[in-house]
Amino acid sequence: MGIMRKAGAFGVAKMVYDQARKPQNQARIKKAVANVQSRRKGGQPPR
């Protein structure tokens, strides 16, 4: 049972990694990080 769980977790992690490598998704991630950072500083979110 533990092997199946590890294999499933590995499959999900690989899928997330592959999606994060796409340029359009990298832009989304950078925008989201900038929004979170600006909110934590108390500033206005960039548009």
C-alpha positions in Angstrom: 0.0 0.0 0.0 2.9 2.4 0.7 4.4 1.9 -2.7 1.1 2.9 -4.4 0.8 6.0 -2.3 4.4 7.1 -3.1 3.9 6.4 -6.8 0.7 8.5 -6.8 2.4 11.3 -4.9 5.3 11.2 -7.4 2.9 11.4 -10.3 1.1 14.4 -8.9 4.5 16.1 -8.1 5.7 15.5 -11.7 2.5 16.9 -13.2 2.8 20.1 -11.0 6.5 20.5 -12.0 5.7 20.1 -15.7 3.0 22.7 -15.5 5.2 25.1 -13.6 7.8 25.0 -16.4 5.4 26.4 -19.0 6.1 30.1 -19.8 2.5 31.2 -19.5 2.2 29.5 -16.1 5.5 31.0 -14.9 4.0 34.5 -15.7 0.9 33.6 -13.6 3.0 32.4 -10.7 5.2 35.5 -10.8 2.1 37.7 -10.8 0.5 35.8 -7.9 3.7 36.1 -5.9 3.9 39.8 -6.5 0.3 40.2 -5.4 0.9 38.3 -2.2 4.0 40.3 -1.5 2.3 43.6 -2.1 -0.6 42.7 0.2 1.8 41.7 3.0 3.4 45.1 2.7 0.1 46.8 2.8 0.4 48.3 -0.7 -1.9 48.3 -3.6 -1.8 45.1 -5.8 -0.1 45.7 -9.2 -2.4 45.5 -12.2 
